[in-house]
């Protein structure tokens, strides 16, 4: 996992309990739309799930990612 991917995971680890970061924060921090951010985050989490998260936390993060992707359609 590269530095940018790690930053994305750290960002979402903080924000997923609140439904994910705001669109404004995502654009300011990463220069990505919600759809692009959560698409990439979904790919990262599937390929290399963060070890610091419990199974329940990872499940909740994935739920937030799926919901935000659905909302960004």
PQR file with spaces between the fields and no chain letter, atoms N, CA, C, O and H, PARSE charges and radii, in Angstrom:
ATOM       1  N    UNK     1       0.857   -1.178    0.000 -0.4000 1.5000
ATOM       2  CA   UNK     1       0.000    0.000    0.000 -0.0000 2.0000
ATOM       3  C    UNK     1       0.900    1.237    0.000  0.5500 1.7000
ATOM       4  O    UNK     1       1.812    1.353    0.819 -0.5500 1.4000
ATOM       5  N    UNK     2       0.632    2.153   -0.926 -0.4000 1.5000
ATOM       6  CA   UNK     2       1.456    3.356   -1.000 -0.0000 2.0000
ATOM       7  C    UNK     2       0.981    4.411    0.008  0.5500 1.7000
ATOM       8  O    UNK     2      -0.031    4.224    0.685 -0.5500 1.4000
ATOM       9  H    UNK     2      -0.108    2.058   -1.592  0.4000 1.0000
ATOM      10  N    UNK     3       1.721    5.513    0.097 -0.4000 1.5000
ATOM      11  CA   UNK     3       1.420    6.557    1.088 -0.0000 2.0000
ATOM      12  C    UNK     3       0.024    7.141    0.906  0.5500 1.7000
ATOM      13  O    UNK     3      -0.701    7.340    1.881 -0.5500 1.4000
ATOM      14  H    UNK     3       2.543    5.664   -0.452  0.4000 1.0000
ATOM      15  N    UNK     4      -0.350    7.415   -0.334 -0.4000 1.5000
ATOM      16  CA   UNK     4      -1.675    8.005   -0.590 -0.0000 2.0000
ATOM      17  C    UNK     4      -2.783    7.046   -0.159  0.5500 1.7000
ATOM      18  O    UNK     4      -3.770    7.473    0.439 -0.5500 1.4000
ATOM      19  H    UNK     4       0.239    7.254   -1.126  0.4000 1.0000
ATOM      20  N    UNK     5      -2.631    5.778   -0.452 -0.4000 1.5000
ATOM      21  CA   UNK     5      -3.622    4.786   -0.047 -0.0000 2.0000
ATOM      22  C    UNK     5      -3.708    4.694    1.481  0.5500 1.7000
ATOM      23  O    UNK     5      -4.797    4.569    2.040 -0.5500 1.4000
ATOM      24  H    UNK     5      -1.828    5.431   -0.937  0.4000 1.0000
ATOM      25  N    UNK     6      -2.569    4.757    2.138 -0.4000 1.5000
ATOM      26  CA   UNK     6      -2.554    4.740    3.601 -0.0000 2.0000
ATOM      27  C    UNK     6      -3.257    5.973    4.162  0.5500 1.7000
ATOM      28  O    UNK     6      -3.982    5.880    5.153 -0.5500 1.4000
ATOM      29  H    UNK     6      -1.684    4.858    1.684  0.4000 1.0000
ATOM      30  N    UNK     7      -3.042    7.132    3.527 -0.4000 1.5000
ATOM      31  CA   UNK     7      -3.720    8.358    3.964 -0.0000 2.0000
ATOM      32  C    UNK     7      -5.229    8.237    3.786  0.5500 1.7000
ATOM      33  O    UNK     7      -5.996    8.702    4.629 -0.5500 1.4000
ATOM      34  H    UNK     7      -2.453    7.207    2.722  0.4000 1.0000
ATOM      35  N    UNK     8      -5.652    7.617    2.697 -0.4000 1.5000
ATOM      36  CA   UNK     8      -7.080    7.422    2.462 -0.0000 2.0000
ATOM      37  C    UNK     8      -7.690    6.521    3.533  0.5500 1.7000
ATOM      38  O    UNK     8      -8.781    6.793    4.033 -0.5500 1.4000
ATOM      39  H    UNK     8      -5.029    7.240    2.012  0.4000 1.0000
ATOM      40  N    UNK     9      -6.989    5.463    3.875 -0.4000 1.5000
ATOM      41  CA   UNK     9      -7.460    4.550    4.929 -0.0000 2.0000
ATOM      42  C    UNK     9      -7.524    5.287    6.265  0.5500 1.7000
ATOM      43  O    UNK     9      -8.515    5.166    6.985 -0.5500 1.4000
ATOM      44  H    UNK     9      -6.103    5.242    3.469  0.4000 1.0000
ATOM      45  N    UNK    10      -6.497    6.037    6.602 -0.4000 1.5000
ATOM      46  CA   UNK    10      -6.483    6.775    7.868 -0.0000 2.0000
ATOM      47  C    UNK    10      -7.636    7.779    7.927  0.5500 1.7000
ATOM      48  O    UNK    10      -8.307    7.908    8.951 -0.5500 1.4000
ATOM      49  H    UNK    10      -5.692    6.135    6.017  0.4000 1.0000
ATOM      50  N    UNK    11      -7.852    8.478    6.831 -0.4000 1.5000
ATOM      51  CA   UNK    11      -8.945    9.446    6.744 -0.0000 2.0000
ATOM      52  C    UNK    11     -10.277    8.737    7.012  0.5500 1.7000
ATOM      53  O    UNK    11     -11.083    9.198    7.821 -0.5500 1.4000
ATOM      54  H    UNK    11      -7.307    8.373    5.999  0.4000 1.0000
ATOM      55  N    UNK    12     -10.495    7.630    6.335 -0.4000 1.5000
ATOM      56  CA   UNK    12     -11.777    6.943    6.482 -0.0000 2.0000
ATOM      57  C    UNK    12     -11.905    6.243    7.831  0.5500 1.7000
ATOM      58  O    UNK    12     -13.014    6.111    8.347 -0.5500 1.4000
ATOM      59  H    UNK    12      -9.841    7.256    5.678  0.4000 1.0000
ATOM      60  N    UNK    13     -10.798    5.795    8.410 -0.4000 1.5000
ATOM      61  CA   UNK    13     -10.855    5.201    9.754 -0.0000 2.0000
ATOM      62  C    UNK    13     -11.402    6.213   10.752  0.5500 1.7000
ATOM      63  O    UNK    13     -12.135    5.855   11.674 -0.5500 1.4000
ATOM      64  H    UNK    13      -9.897    5.902    7.991  0.4000 1.0000
ATOM      65  N    UNK    14     -11.046    7.463   10.563 -0.4000 1.5000
ATOM      66  CA   UNK    14     -11.543    8.514   11.448 -0.0000 2.0000
ATOM      67  C    UNK    14     -13.018    8.810   11.166  0.5500 1.7000
ATOM      68  O    UNK    14     -13.810    8.978   12.093 -0.5500 1.4000
ATOM      69  H    UNK    14     -10.451    7.754    9.814  0.4000 1.0000
ATOM      70  N    UNK    15     -13.382    8.873    9.877 -0.4000 1.5000
ATOM      71  CA   UNK    15     -14.701    9.358    9.485 -0.0000 2.0000
ATOM      72  C    UNK    15     -15.788    8.301    9.323  0.5500 1.7000
ATOM      73  O    UNK    15     -16.968    8.647    9.382 -0.5500 1.4000
ATOM      74  H    UNK    15     -12.738    8.737    9.124  0.4000 1.0000
ATOM      75  N    UNK    16     -15.444    7.022    9.122 -0.4000 1.5000
ATOM      76  CA   UNK    16     -16.505    6.054    8.832 -0.0000 2.0000
ATOM      77  C    UNK    16     -17.554    5.942    9.937  0.5500 1.7000
ATOM      78  O    UNK    16     -18.719    5.704    9.620 -0.5500 1.4000
ATOM      79  H    UNK    16     -14.485    6.742    9.075  0.4000 1.0000
ATOM      80  N    UNK    17     -17.203    6.103   11.227 -0.4000 1.5000
ATOM      81  CA   UNK    17     -18.263    6.026   12.242 -0.0000 2.0000
ATOM      82  C    UNK    17     -19.311    7.143   12.099  0.5500 1.7000
ATOM      83  O    UNK    17     -20.415    7.054   12.637 -0.5500 1.4000
ATOM      84  H    UNK    17     -16.257    6.297   11.484  0.4000 1.0000
ATOM      85  N    UNK    18     -18.935    8.188   11.365 -0.4000 1.5000
ATOM      86  CA   UNK    18     -19.839    9.322   11.164 -0.0000 2.0000
ATOM      87  C    UNK    18     -20.420    9.327    9.753  0.5500 1.7000
ATOM      88  O    UNK    18     -20.996   10.327    9.323 -0.5500 1.4000
ATOM      89  H    UNK    18     -18.038    8.260   10.928  0.4000 1.0000
ATOM      90  N    UNK    19     -20.275    8.226    9.039 -0.4000 1.5000
ATOM      91  CA   UNK    19     -20.830    8.131    7.696 -0.0000 2.0000
ATOM      92  C    UNK    19     -19.852    8.486    6.596  0.5500 1.7000
ATOM      93  O    UNK    19     -20.251    8.600    5.436 -0.5500 1.4000
ATOM      94  H    UNK    19     -19.807    7.415    9.388  0.4000 1.0000
ATOM      95  N    UNK    20     -18.597    8.662    6.922 -0.4000 1.5000
ATOM      96  CA   UNK    20     -17.580    9.038    5.934 -0.0000 2.0000
ATOM      97  C    UNK    20     -17.341   10.535    5.951  0.5500 1.7000
ATOM      98  O    UNK    20     -18.170   11.300    6.444 -0.5500 1.4000
ATOM      99  H    UNK    20     -18.273    8.570    7.864  0.4000 1.0000
ATOM     100  N    UNK    21     -16.220   10.944    5.418 -0.4000 1.5000
ATOM     101  CA   UNK    21     -15.887   12.366    5.359 -0.0000 2.0000
ATOM     102  C    UNK    21     -16.809   13.112    4.409  0.5500 1.7000
ATOM     103  O    UNK    21     -17.427   12.518    3.526 -0.5500 1.4000
ATOM     104  H    UNK    21     -15.547   10.323    5.017  0.4000 1.0000
ATOM     105  N    UNK    22     -16.893   14.410    4.602 -0.4000 1.5000
ATOM     106  CA   UNK    22     -17.749   15.217    3.725 -0.0000 2.0000
ATOM     107  C    UNK    22     -17.123   15.322    2.341  0.5500 1.7000
ATOM     108  O    UNK    22     -15.917   15.148    2.171 -0.5500 1.4000
ATOM     109  H    UNK    22     -16.392   14.893    5.319  0.4000 1.0000
ATOM     110  N    UNK    23     -17.963   15.606    1.364 -0.4000 1.5000
ATOM     111  CA   UNK    23     -17.481   15.790   -0.008 -0.0000 2.0000
ATOM     112  C    UNK    23     -16.407   16.866   -0.060  0.5500 1.7000
ATOM     113  O    UNK    23     -15.398   16.714   -0.748 -0.5500 1.4000
ATOM     114  H    UNK    23     -18.943   15.747    1.503  0.4000 1.0000
ATOM     115  N    UNK    24     -16.628   17.952    0.670 -0.4000 1.5000
ATOM     116  CA   UNK    24     -15.668   19.056    0.693 -0.0000 2.0000
ATOM     117  C    UNK    24     -14.315   18.602    1.244  0.5500 1.7000
ATOM     118  O    UNK    24     -13.270   18.931    0.683 -0.5500 1.4000
ATOM     119  H    UNK    24     -17.447   18.076    1.229  0.4000 1.0000
ATOM     120  N    UNK    25     -14.339   17.850    2.340 -0.4000 1.5000
ATOM     121  CA   UNK    25     -13.087   17.377    2.935 -0.0000 2.0000
ATOM     122  C    UNK    25     -12.355   16.428    1.994  0.5500 1.7000
ATOM     123  O    UNK    25     -11.130   16.479    1.883 -0.5500 1.4000
ATOM     124  H    UNK    25     -15.188   17.583    2.796  0.4000 1.0000
ATOM     125  N    UNK    26     -13.098   15.571    1.324 -0.4000 1.5000
ATOM     126  CA   UNK    26     -12.490   14.614    0.396 -0.0000 2.0000
ATOM     127  C    UNK    26     -11.823   15.354   -0.761  0.5500 1.7000
ATOM     128  O    UNK    26     -10.699   15.028   -1.143 -0.5500 1.4000
ATOM     129  H    UNK    26     -14.093   15.529    1.414  0.4000 1.0000
ATOM     130  N    UNK    27     -12.503   16.333   -1.309 -0.4000 1.5000
ATOM     131  CA   UNK    27     -11.925   17.116   -2.406 -0.0000 2.0000
ATOM     132  C    UNK    27     -10.689   17.875   -1.931  0.5500 1.7000
ATOM     133  O    UNK    27      -9.662   17.877   -2.610 -0.5500 1.4000
ATOM     134  H    UNK    27     -13.416   16.597   -0.999  0.4000 1.0000
ATOM     135  N    UNK    28     -10.785   18.525   -0.760 -0.4000 1.5000
ATOM     136  CA   UNK    28      -9.648   19.292   -0.242 -0.0000 2.0000
ATOM     137  C    UNK    28      -8.450   18.403    0.062  0.5500 1.7000
ATOM     138  O    UNK    28      -7.311   18.764   -0.233 -0.5500 1.4000
ATOM     139  H    UNK    28     -11.620   18.524   -0.209  0.4000 1.0000
ATOM     140  N    UNK    29      -8.705   17.253    0.646 -0.4000 1.5000
ATOM     141  CA   UNK    29      -7.630   16.364    1.089 -0.0000 2.0000
ATOM     142  C    UNK    29      -7.012   15.559   -0.059  0.5500 1.7000
ATOM     143  O    UNK    29      -5.796   15.376   -0.116 -0.5500 1.4000
ATOM     144  H    UNK    29      -9.631   16.959    0.886  0.4000 1.0000
ATOM     145  N    UNK    30      -7.869   15.080   -0.976 -0.4000 1.5000
ATOM     146  CA   UNK    30      -7.394   14.140   -1.992 -0.0000 2.0000
ATOM     147  C    UNK    30      -7.619   14.593   -3.435  0.5500 1.7000
ATOM     148  O    UNK    30      -7.107   13.971   -4.366 -0.5500 1.4000
ATOM     149  H    UNK    30      -8.856   15.229   -0.930  0.4000 1.0000
ATOM     150  N    UNK    31      -8.376   15.663   -3.624 -0.4000 1.5000
ATOM     151  CA   UNK    31      -8.653   16.131   -4.975 -0.0000 2.0000
ATOM     152  C    UNK    31      -9.524   15.178   -5.771  0.5500 1.7000
ATOM     153  O    UNK    31      -9.449   15.139   -6.999 -0.5500 1.4000
ATOM     154  H    UNK    31      -8.791   16.169   -2.867  0.4000 1.0000
ATOM     155  N    UNK    32     -10.352   14.407   -5.073 -0.4000 1.5000
ATOM     156  CA   UNK    32     -11.199   13.410   -5.715 -0.0000 2.0000
ATOM     157  C    UNK    32     -12.671   13.661   -5.412  0.5500 1.7000
ATOM     158  O    UNK    32     -13.022   14.198   -4.361 -0.5500 1.4000
ATOM     159  H    UNK    32     -10.412   14.438   -4.075  0.4000 1.0000
ATOM     160  N    UNK    33     -13.515   13.267   -6.341 -0.4000 1.5000
ATOM     161  CA   UNK    33     -14.956   13.289   -6.079 -0.0000 2.0000
ATOM     162  C    UNK    33     -15.271   12.168   -5.087  0.5500 1.7000
ATOM     163  O    UNK    33     -14.453   11.275   -4.863 -0.5500 1.4000
ATOM     164  H    UNK    33     -13.230   12.831   -7.195  0.4000 1.0000
ATOM     165  N    UNK    34     -16.458   12.226   -4.501 -0.4000 1.5000
ATOM     166  CA   UNK    34     -16.880   11.142   -3.598 -0.0000 2.0000
ATOM     167  C    UNK    34     -16.797    9.802   -4.308  0.5500 1.7000
ATOM     168  O    UNK    34     -16.258    8.831   -3.775 -0.5500 1.4000
ATOM     169  H    UNK    34     -17.123   12.951   -4.682  0.4000 1.0000
ATOM     170  N    UNK    35     -17.337    9.765   -5.514 -0.4000 1.5000
ATOM     171  CA   UNK    35     -17.371    8.503   -6.261 -0.0000 2.0000
ATOM     172  C    UNK    35     -15.964    7.947   -6.476  0.5500 1.7000
ATOM     173  O    UNK    35     -15.727    6.760   -6.255 -0.5500 1.4000
ATOM     174  H    UNK    35     -17.775   10.553   -5.947  0.4000 1.0000
ATOM     175  N    UNK    36     -15.035    8.792   -6.903 -0.4000 1.5000
ATOM     176  CA   UNK    36     -13.660    8.329   -7.143 -0.0000 2.0000
ATOM     177  C    UNK    36     -12.976    7.916   -5.843  0.5500 1.7000
ATOM     178  O    UNK    36     -12.282    6.900   -5.796 -0.5500 1.4000
ATOM     179  H    UNK    36     -15.227    9.756   -7.083  0.4000 1.0000
ATOM     180  N    UNK    37     -13.174    8.706   -4.791 -0.4000 1.5000
ATOM     181  CA   UNK    37     -12.561    8.387   -3.499 -0.0000 2.0000
ATOM     182  C    UNK    37     -13.060    7.040   -2.978  0.5500 1.7000
ATOM     183  O    UNK    37     -12.257    6.180   -2.615 -0.5500 1.4000
ATOM     184  H    UNK    37     -13.738    9.531   -4.829  0.4000 1.0000
ATOM     185  N    UNK    38     -14.371    6.853   -2.939 -0.4000 1.5000
ATOM     186  CA   UNK    38     -14.911    5.623   -2.370 -0.0000 2.0000
ATOM     187  C    UNK    38     -14.716    4.416   -3.279  0.5500 1.7000
ATOM     188  O    UNK    38     -14.666    3.285   -2.797 -0.5500 1.4000
ATOM     189  H    UNK    38     -15.023    7.551   -3.234  0.4000 1.0000
ATOM     190  N    UNK    39     -14.606    4.637   -4.580 -0.4000 1.5000
ATOM     191  CA   UNK    39     -14.271    3.538   -5.491 -0.0000 2.0000
ATOM     192  C    UNK    39     -12.862    3.044   -5.196  0.5500 1.7000
ATOM     193  O    UNK    39     -12.630    1.840   -5.082 -0.5500 1.4000
ATOM     194  H    UNK    39     -14.646    5.556   -4.972  0.4000 1.0000
ATOM     195  N    UNK    40     -11.922    3.978   -5.072 -0.4000 1.5000
ATOM     196  CA   UNK    40     -10.537    3.605   -4.764 -0.0000 2.0000
ATOM     197  C    UNK    40     -10.443    2.996   -3.367  0.5500 1.7000
ATOM     198  O    UNK    40      -9.751    1.997   -3.171 -0.5500 1.4000
ATOM     199  H    UNK    40     -12.110    4.956   -5.164  0.4000 1.0000
ATOM     200  N    UNK    41     -11.127    3.583   -2.408 -0.4000 1.5000
ATOM     201  CA   UNK    41     -11.102    3.054   -1.045 -0.0000 2.0000
ATOM     202  C    UNK    41     -11.654    1.634   -1.003  0.5500 1.7000
ATOM     203  O    UNK    41     -11.117    0.781   -0.296 -0.5500 1.4000
ATOM     204  H    UNK    41     -11.690    4.395   -2.567  0.4000 1.0000
ATOM     205  N    UNK    42     -12.711    1.379   -1.746 -0.4000 1.5000
ATOM     206  CA   UNK    42     -13.296    0.041   -1.814 -0.0000 2.0000
ATOM     207  C    UNK    42     -12.279   -0.957   -2.369  0.5500 1.7000
ATOM     208  O    UNK    42     -12.148   -2.070   -1.860 -0.5500 1.4000
ATOM     209  H    UNK    42     -13.147    2.072   -2.320  0.4000 1.0000
ATOM     210  N    UNK    43     -11.573   -0.553   -3.403 -0.4000 1.5000
ATOM     211  CA   UNK    43     -10.544   -1.409   -3.994 -0.0000 2.0000
ATOM     212  C    UNK    43      -9.434   -1.706   -2.990  0.5500 1.7000
ATOM     213  O    UNK    43      -8.981   -2.845   -2.876 -0.5500 1.4000
ATOM     214  H    UNK    43     -11.680    0.351   -3.817  0.4000 1.0000
ATOM     215  N    UNK    44      -8.999   -0.678   -2.265 -0.4000 1.5000
ATOM     216  CA   UNK    44      -7.934   -0.840   -1.275 -0.0000 2.0000
ATOM     217  C    UNK    44      -8.372   -1.799   -0.165  0.5500 1.7000
ATOM     218  O    UNK    44      -7.638   -2.719    0.195 -0.5500 1.4000
ATOM     219  H    UNK    44      -9.366    0.247   -2.358  0.4000 1.0000
ATOM     220  N    UNK    45      -9.561   -1.576    0.365 -0.4000 1.5000
ATOM     221  CA   UNK    45     -10.060   -2.394    1.486 -0.0000 2.0000
ATOM     222  C    UNK    45     -10.249   -3.853    1.054  0.5500 1.7000
ATOM     223  O    UNK    45     -10.006   -4.768    1.841 -0.5500 1.4000
ATOM     224  H    UNK    45     -10.157   -0.828    0.072  0.4000 1.0000
ATOM     225  N    UNK    46     -10.676   -4.067   -0.177 -0.4000 1.5000
ATOM     226  CA   UNK    46     -10.819   -5.443   -0.666 -0.0000 2.0000
ATOM     227  C    UNK    46      -9.471   -6.119   -0.853  0.5500 1.7000
ATOM     228  O    UNK    46      -9.314   -7.297   -0.530 -0.5500 1.4000
ATOM     229  H    UNK    46     -10.873   -3.324   -0.816  0.4000 1.0000
ATOM     230  N    UNK    47      -8.496   -5.380   -1.374 -0.4000 1.5000
ATOM     231  CA   UNK    47      -7.186   -5.955   -1.673 -0.0000 2.0000
ATOM     232  C    UNK    47      -6.308   -6.112   -0.435  0.5500 1.7000
ATOM     233  O    UNK    47      -5.565   -7.086   -0.317 -0.5500 1.4000
ATOM     234  H    UNK    47      -8.624   -4.424   -1.636  0.4000 1.0000
ATOM     235  N    UNK    48      -6.394   -5.155    0.485 -0.4000 1.5000
ATOM     236  CA   UNK    48      -5.494   -5.140    1.645 -0.0000 2.0000
ATOM     237  C    UNK    48      -6.220   -4.534    2.847  0.5500 1.7000
ATOM     238  O    UNK    48      -5.957   -3.390    3.217 -0.5500 1.4000
ATOM     239  H    UNK    48      -6.998   -4.364    0.389  0.4000 1.0000
ATOM     240  N    UNK    49      -7.135   -5.297    3.462 -0.4000 1.5000
ATOM     241  CA   UNK    49      -7.909   -4.749    4.588 -0.0000 2.0000
ATOM     242  C    UNK    49      -6.995   -4.266    5.717  0.5500 1.7000
ATOM     243  O    UNK    49      -6.015   -4.930    6.055 -0.5500 1.4000
ATOM     244  H    UNK    49      -7.349   -6.227    3.162  0.4000 1.0000
ATOM     245  N    UNK    50      -7.323   -3.104    6.299 -0.4000 1.5000
ATOM     246  CA   UNK    50      -6.505   -2.582    7.405 -0.0000 2.0000
ATOM     247  C    UNK    50      -6.496   -3.546    8.590  0.5500 1.7000
ATOM     248  O    UNK    50      -7.551   -3.924    9.098 -0.5500 1.4000
ATOM     249  H    UNK    50      -8.119   -2.565    6.024  0.4000 1.0000
ATOM     250  N    UNK    51      -5.320   -3.935    9.019 -0.4000 1.5000
ATOM     251  CA   UNK    51      -5.194   -4.887   10.126 -0.0000 2.0000
ATOM     252  C    UNK    51      -5.596   -4.279   11.459  0.5500 1.7000
ATOM     253  O    UNK    51      -5.943   -5.003   12.393 -0.5500 1.4000
ATOM     254  H    UNK    51      -4.462   -3.628    8.607  0.4000 1.0000
ATOM     255  N    UNK    52      -5.553   -2.951   11.557 -0.4000 1.5000
ATOM     256  CA   UNK    52      -5.867   -2.279   12.821 -0.0000 2.0000
ATOM     257  C    UNK    52      -7.364   -2.284   13.124  0.5500 1.7000
ATOM     258  O    UNK    52      -7.771   -1.927   14.230 -0.5500 1.4000
ATOM     259  H    UNK    52      -5.271   -2.363   10.799  0.4000 1.0000
ATOM     260  N    UNK    53      -8.184   -2.682   12.156 -0.4000 1.5000
ATOM     261  CA   UNK    53      -9.623   -2.702   12.373 -0.0000 2.0000
ATOM     262  C    UNK    53     -10.090   -4.114   12.720  0.5500 1.7000
ATOM     263  O    UNK    53      -9.614   -5.098   12.154 -0.5500 1.4000
ATOM     264  H    UNK    53      -7.853   -2.971   11.258  0.4000 1.0000
ATOM     265  N    UNK    54     -11.021   -4.193   13.649 -0.4000 1.5000
ATOM     266  CA   UNK    54     -11.627   -5.481   13.966 -0.0000 2.0000
ATOM     267  C    UNK    54     -12.545   -5.874   12.813  0.5500 1.7000
ATOM     268  O    UNK    54     -12.821   -5.062   11.929 -0.5500 1.4000
ATOM     269  H    UNK    54     -11.409   -3.393   14.109  0.4000 1.0000
ATOM     270  N    UNK    55     -13.012   -7.110   12.823 -0.4000 1.5000
ATOM     271  CA   UNK    55     -13.930   -7.571   11.774 -0.0000 2.0000
ATOM     272  C    UNK    55     -15.196   -6.714   11.754  0.5500 1.7000
ATOM     273  O    UNK    55     -15.700   -6.381   10.681 -0.5500 1.4000
ATOM     274  H    UNK    55     -12.788   -7.769   13.541  0.4000 1.0000
ATOM     275  N    UNK    56     -15.707   -6.357   12.920 -0.4000 1.5000
ATOM     276  CA   UNK    56     -16.917   -5.532   12.998 -0.0000 2.0000
ATOM     277  C    UNK    56     -16.663   -4.129   12.449  0.5500 1.7000
ATOM     278  O    UNK    56     -17.501   -3.580   11.734 -0.5500 1.4000
ATOM     279  H    UNK    56     -15.297   -6.627   13.792  0.4000 1.0000
ATOM     280  N    UNK    57     -15.510   -3.550   12.783 -0.4000 1.5000
ATOM     281  CA   UNK    57     -15.173   -2.210   12.274 -0.0000 2.0000
ATOM     282  C    UNK    57     -15.004   -2.229   10.757  0.5500 1.7000
ATOM     283  O    UNK    57     -15.465   -1.322   10.064 -0.5500 1.4000
ATOM     284  H    UNK    57     -14.830   -3.996   13.364  0.4000 1.0000
ATOM     285  N    UNK    58     -14.349   -3.255   10.251 -0.4000 1.5000
ATOM     286  CA   UNK    58     -14.151   -3.379    8.811 -0.0000 2.0000
ATOM     287  C    UNK    58     -15.493   -3.551    8.100  0.5500 1.7000
ATOM     288  O    UNK    58     -15.713   -2.968    7.038 -0.5500 1.4000
ATOM     289  H    UNK    58     -13.975   -3.992   10.813  0.4000 1.0000
ATOM     290  N    UNK    59     -16.381   -4.340    8.675 -0.4000 1.5000
ATOM     291  CA   UNK    59     -17.709   -4.523    8.105 -0.0000 2.0000
ATOM     292  C    UNK    59     -18.453   -3.187    8.054  0.5500 1.7000
ATOM     293  O    UNK    59     -19.090   -2.867    7.050 -0.5500 1.4000
ATOM     294  H    UNK    59     -16.203   -4.814    9.537  0.4000 1.0000
ATOM     295  N    UNK    60     -18.373   -2.418    9.125 -0.4000 1.5000
ATOM     296  CA   UNK    60     -19.038   -1.110    9.167 -0.0000 2.0000
ATOM     297  C    UNK    60     -18.428   -0.154    8.144  0.5500 1.7000
ATOM     298  O    UNK    60     -19.156    0.580    7.475 -0.5500 1.4000
ATOM     299  H    UNK    60     -17.856   -2.678    9.940  0.4000 1.0000
ATOM     300  N    UNK    61     -17.095   -0.155    8.014 -0.4000 1.5000
ATOM     301  CA   UNK    61     -16.440    0.703    7.027 -0.0000 2.0000
ATOM     302  C    UNK    61     -16.920    0.333    5.629  0.5500 1.7000
ATOM     303  O    UNK    61     -17.208    1.213    4.817 -0.5500 1.4000
ATOM     304  H    UNK    61     -16.503   -0.751    8.557  0.4000 1.0000
ATOM     305  N    UNK    62     -17.007   -0.958    5.346 -0.4000 1.5000
ATOM     306  CA   UNK    62     -17.473   -1.396    4.024 -0.0000 2.0000
ATOM     307  C    UNK    62     -18.923   -0.976    3.780  0.5500 1.7000
ATOM     308  O    UNK    62     -19.283   -0.638    2.652 -0.5500 1.4000
ATOM     309  H    UNK    62     -16.773   -1.673    6.005  0.4000 1.0000
ATOM     310  N    UNK    63     -19.746   -0.992    4.806 -0.4000 1.5000
ATOM     311  CA   UNK    63     -21.131   -0.532    4.668 -0.0000 2.0000
ATOM     312  C    UNK    63     -21.174    0.948    4.298  0.5500 1.7000
ATOM     313  O    UNK    63     -21.958    1.359    3.444 -0.5500 1.4000
ATOM     314  H    UNK    63     -19.454   -1.266    5.723  0.4000 1.0000
ATOM     315  N    UNK    64     -20.327    1.742    4.945 -0.4000 1.5000
ATOM     316  CA   UNK    64     -20.266    3.175    4.650 -0.0000 2.0000
ATOM     317  C    UNK    64     -19.783    3.380    3.210  0.5500 1.7000
ATOM     318  O    UNK    64     -20.340    4.204    2.485 -0.5500 1.4000
ATOM     319  H    UNK    64     -19.689    1.408    5.639  0.4000 1.0000
ATOM     320  N    UNK    65     -18.766    2.647    2.797 -0.4000 1.5000
ATOM     321  CA   UNK    65     -18.248    2.762    1.435 -0.0000 2.0000
ATOM     322  C    UNK    65     -19.348    2.437    0.427  0.5500 1.7000
ATOM     323  O    UNK    65     -19.556    3.183   -0.530 -0.5500 1.4000
ATOM     324  H    UNK    65     -18.313    1.977    3.385  0.4000 1.0000
ATOM     325  N    UNK    66     -20.049    1.329    0.638 -0.4000 1.5000
ATOM     326  CA   UNK    66     -21.125    0.947   -0.292 -0.0000 2.0000
ATOM     327  C    UNK    66     -22.223    2.002   -0.347  0.5500 1.7000
ATOM     328  O    UNK    66     -22.714    2.337   -1.424 -0.5500 1.4000
ATOM     329  H    UNK    66     -19.881    0.723    1.416  0.4000 1.0000
ATOM     330  N    UNK    67     -22.605    2.520    0.810 -0.4000 1.5000
ATOM     331  CA   UNK    67     -23.661    3.536    0.843 -0.0000 2.0000
ATOM     332  C    UNK    67     -23.228    4.814    0.133  0.5500 1.7000
ATOM     333  O    UNK    67     -24.004    5.409   -0.615 -0.5500 1.4000
ATOM     334  H    UNK    67     -22.207    2.247    1.685  0.4000 1.0000
ATOM     335  N    UNK    68     -21.993    5.231    0.369 -0.4000 1.5000
ATOM     336  CA   UNK    68     -21.504    6.463   -0.271 -0.0000 2.0000
ATOM     337  C    UNK    68     -21.366    6.273   -1.789  0.5500 1.7000
ATOM     338  O    UNK    68     -21.606    7.209   -2.551 -0.5500 1.4000
ATOM     339  H    UNK    68     -21.362    4.747    0.976  0.4000 1.0000
ATOM     340  N    UNK    69     -20.984    5.078   -2.226 -0.4000 1.5000
ATOM     341  CA   UNK    69     -20.940    4.807   -3.658 -0.0000 2.0000
ATOM     342  C    UNK    69     -22.336    4.849   -4.256  0.5500 1.7000
ATOM     343  O    UNK    69     -22.530    5.389   -5.345 -0.5500 1.4000
ATOM     344  H    UNK    69     -20.789    4.318   -1.607  0.4000 1.0000
ATOM     345  N    UNK    70     -23.299    4.291   -3.561 -0.4000 1.5000
ATOM     346  CA   UNK    70     -24.686    4.323   -4.031 -0.0000 2.0000
ATOM     347  C    UNK    70     -25.178    5.772   -4.123  0.5500 1.7000
ATOM     348  O    UNK    70     -25.844    6.145   -5.089 -0.5500 1.4000
ATOM     349  H    UNK    70     -23.142    3.852   -2.676  0.4000 1.0000
ATOM     350  N    UNK    71     -24.851    6.572   -3.129 -0.4000 1.5000
ATOM     351  CA   UNK    71     -25.290    7.965   -3.118 -0.0000 2.0000
ATOM     352  C    UNK    71     -24.613    8.776   -4.230  0.5500 1.7000
ATOM     353  O    UNK    71     -25.184    9.754   -4.713 -0.5500 1.4000
ATOM     354  H    UNK    71     -24.311    6.269   -2.344  0.4000 1.0000
ATOM     355  N    UNK    72     -23.422    8.386   -4.633 -0.4000 1.5000
ATOM     356  CA   UNK    72     -22.655    9.143   -5.626 -0.0000 2.0000
ATOM     357  C    UNK    72     -23.004    8.762   -7.067  0.5500 1.7000
ATOM     358  O    UNK    72     -22.398    9.287   -8.000 -0.5500 1.4000
ATOM     359  H    UNK    72     -22.958    7.592   -4.241  0.4000 1.0000
ATOM     360  N    UNK    73     -23.954    7.872   -7.262 -0.4000 1.5000
ATOM     361  CA   UNK    73     -24.322    7.445   -8.628 -0.0000 2.0000
ATOM     362  C    UNK    73     -24.800    8.593   -9.462  0.5500 1.7000
ATOM     363  O    UNK    73     -25.147    8.406  -10.629 -0.5500 1.4000
ATOM     364  H    UNK    73     -24.446    7.445   -6.503  0.4000 1.0000
